[in-house]
C-alpha cells in the first residue's frame, strides 16, 4: 500500500469523525422573579429552542434588593419552567442559591448529534421540496380564485368553529362566462 494513499485515507476518516462530533454548549437564560407572562413565554420559547437543538440550558434568576429575601419566588419560577419543558429536557442540577442569583441547569433528552442529524434531514427535505416546486414559496397558499376570476370558496361561521367550504358555480353561470 502506498504511504500517501494511507495518509489520505486516514485524514478522510478523521474528517468524517469530526463531522459527527458535537461540542457541548451551555446556553444561558436570565430571568427576574417578577416576570410578566408574555416575557416568560418568550424566554421559555428560547429554552425550548435550545433544548431541541440538543444544548444544555443554564437558567439564572437574578434577585435585586428586597427580592433577595424571597428566594422561594425564584424557586417556584424555576420549577414551573422545568415542568413546562419536561418533554424536551430534564433537570440536570436542582435550583440552588448562589449569592444574588439562583441557578438551575436543564439538559436535553436527546443528544446533540441526534438533534444535528434531525436538522440535516429536515433541511434536505426542504431543499427537495424547493427543487420540486420552483417559483412557489413554502408559505404560498392555494389560489382562492378559479379560472374565471370568481371566488370558489365560502366561509361558514358556526359559533366557535369557522369552516371553509368549496362552492360550485351553477352550470349555466359557467357556460355564460
C-alpha positions as CSV (number, residue, x, y, z in Angstrom):
1,X,0.0,0.0,0.0
2,X,1.2,3.5,-0.9
3,X,2.0,5.6,2.2
4,X,0.4,8.7,0.5
5,X,-2.8,6.8,0.0
6,X,-2.8,5.5,3.6
7,X,-2.2,9.1,4.9
8,X,-5.1,10.4,2.7
9,X,-7.5,7.7,3.8
10,X,-6.7,8.3,7.5
11,X,-7.2,12.0,7.0
12,X,-10.6,11.3,5.4
13,X,-11.6,9.0,8.3
14,X,-10.6,11.7,10.8
15,X,-12.6,14.3,8.9
16,X,-15.7,12.1,8.9
17,X,-15.3,11.5,12.6
18,X,-15.0,15.3,13.3
19,X,-18.1,15.9,11.2
20,X,-20.2,13.7,13.5
21,X,-18.8,15.2,16.7
22,X,-20.7,17.8,18.7
23,X,-19.4,20.3,21.1
24,X,-21.3,20.6,24.4
25,X,-22.7,24.1,24.6
26,X,-24.3,25.6,27.6
27,X,-26.7,28.3,26.7
28,X,-27.8,30.7,29.5
29,X,-31.2,32.3,30.0
30,X,-31.5,35.1,32.6
31,X,-34.8,35.8,34.3
32,X,-36.1,38.0,37.2
33,X,-38.6,36.9,39.8
34,X,-41.2,39.5,38.8
35,X,-41.5,38.4,35.1
36,X,-44.6,39.2,33.0
37,X,-46.4,36.2,31.5
38,X,-45.5,37.2,27.9
39,X,-41.9,37.7,28.8
40,X,-41.9,34.3,30.5
41,X,-43.4,32.7,27.4
42,X,-40.7,34.3,25.2
43,X,-37.9,33.1,27.4
44,X,-39.5,29.7,27.6
45,X,-39.6,29.6,23.8
46,X,-35.8,30.3,23.7
47,X,-35.2,27.5,26.2
48,X,-37.3,25.1,24.1
49,X,-35.4,26.0,21.0
50,X,-32.1,25.4,22.8
51,X,-33.2,22.0,24.1
52,X,-34.5,21.0,20.7
53,X,-31.0,21.8,19.3
54,X,-29.5,19.5,21.9
55,X,-27.8,22.2,24.0
56,X,-27.8,22.4,27.8
57,X,-29.5,25.4,29.3
58,X,-28.4,27.3,32.4
59,X,-31.3,29.2,33.9
60,X,-30.4,32.1,36.2
61,X,-32.8,34.0,38.3
62,X,-31.3,37.4,39.3
63,X,-32.5,38.8,42.6
64,X,-32.2,42.6,43.4
65,X,-32.9,44.5,46.6
66,X,-35.8,43.1,48.6
67,X,-36.2,40.2,46.1
68,X,-33.3,38.6,47.9
69,X,-35.4,38.0,51.0
70,X,-37.9,35.9,48.9
71,X,-35.9,33.1,47.2
72,X,-39.0,30.9,47.1
73,X,-40.4,33.1,44.3
74,X,-37.3,32.2,42.1
75,X,-37.5,28.5,43.1
76,X,-41.2,28.4,42.1
77,X,-40.4,30.1,38.8
78,X,-37.6,27.6,38.0
79,X,-39.9,24.6,39.0
80,X,-42.6,26.0,36.7
81,X,-40.1,26.3,33.8
82,X,-38.9,22.7,34.4
83,X,-42.4,21.3,34.3
84,X,-43.2,23.3,31.2
85,X,-40.2,21.8,29.2
86,X,-40.1,18.4,30.8
87,X,-40.9,16.7,27.5
88,X,-37.8,18.2,25.9
89,X,-35.3,18.1,28.8
90,X,-34.7,17.2,32.4
91,X,-33.3,19.0,35.4
92,X,-29.6,18.3,35.5
93,X,-28.9,20.3,38.6
94,X,-31.6,21.4,41.0
95,X,-32.1,25.1,41.8
96,X,-29.6,26.5,44.2
97,X,-28.9,30.0,45.6
98,X,-25.5,31.4,44.7
99,X,-25.3,34.9,46.2
100,X,-27.7,37.2,44.4
101,X,-28.5,34.5,41.8
102,X,-30.4,31.2,41.8
103,X,-29.2,28.7,39.2
104,X,-30.6,25.6,37.6
105,X,-29.3,23.6,34.6
106,X,-31.5,21.7,32.2
107,X,-30.2,19.0,29.9
108,X,-31.8,17.8,26.7
109,X,-33.3,14.3,26.4
110,X,-31.7,13.8,23.0
111,X,-28.1,14.2,22.3
112,X,-26.6,17.0,20.2
113,X,-25.6,14.6,17.4
114,X,-29.2,13.3,17.2
115,X,-30.5,16.9,17.0
116,X,-28.0,17.8,14.4
117,X,-28.9,14.7,12.3
118,X,-32.7,15.6,12.5
119,X,-31.9,19.2,11.5
120,X,-29.9,18.0,8.5
121,X,-32.7,15.7,7.4
122,X,-35.3,18.5,7.7
123,X,-33.1,20.8,5.7
124,X,-32.7,18.1,3.0
125,X,-36.5,17.7,2.8
126,X,-37.0,21.4,2.5
127,X,-34.4,21.6,-0.3
128,X,-36.0,18.7,-2.2
129,X,-39.4,20.4,-1.9
130,X,-38.0,23.7,-3.2
131,X,-36.4,21.8,-6.1
132,X,-39.7,20.0,-6.9
133,X,-41.7,23.3,-6.8
134,X,-39.5,26.1,-8.2
135,X,-41.1,29.5,-8.0
136,X,-43.5,28.6,-5.2
137,X,-42.7,29.8,-1.8
138,X,-43.3,27.5,1.2
139,X,-46.0,29.7,2.7
140,X,-47.8,30.4,-0.5
141,X,-51.4,29.2,-0.2
142,X,-53.5,27.8,-3.0
143,X,-55.3,30.5,-5.0
144,X,-58.8,31.1,-3.9
145,X,-59.9,32.1,-7.4
146,X,-60.8,29.8,-10.2
147,X,-60.0,30.3,-13.9
148,X,-62.8,32.9,-14.5
149,X,-61.6,35.0,-11.6
150,X,-64.6,34.3,-9.3
151,X,-64.2,33.2,-5.8
152,X,-64.7,29.5,-5.3
153,X,-64.8,29.3,-1.5
154,X,-67.3,30.4,1.1
155,X,-66.7,31.0,4.8
156,X,-69.2,29.4,7.1
157,X,-69.3,30.5,10.7
158,X,-70.8,28.0,13.2
159,X,-70.3,29.6,16.6
160,X,-66.7,29.0,17.7
161,X,-65.7,27.0,14.6
162,X,-65.0,28.6,11.3
163,X,-65.0,26.3,8.2
164,X,-64.2,26.9,4.6
165,X,-66.4,25.1,2.1
166,X,-65.9,25.0,-1.7
167,X,-68.9,26.3,-3.6
168,X,-69.6,25.1,-7.2
169,X,-70.9,27.6,-9.6
170,X,-74.1,26.6,-11.4
171,X,-73.6,25.1,-14.9
172,X,-75.4,28.0,-16.6
173,X,-73.1,30.5,-15.0
174,X,-70.0,28.7,-16.1
175,X,-71.4,28.4,-19.7
176,X,-72.2,32.1,-19.8
177,X,-68.7,33.2,-18.7
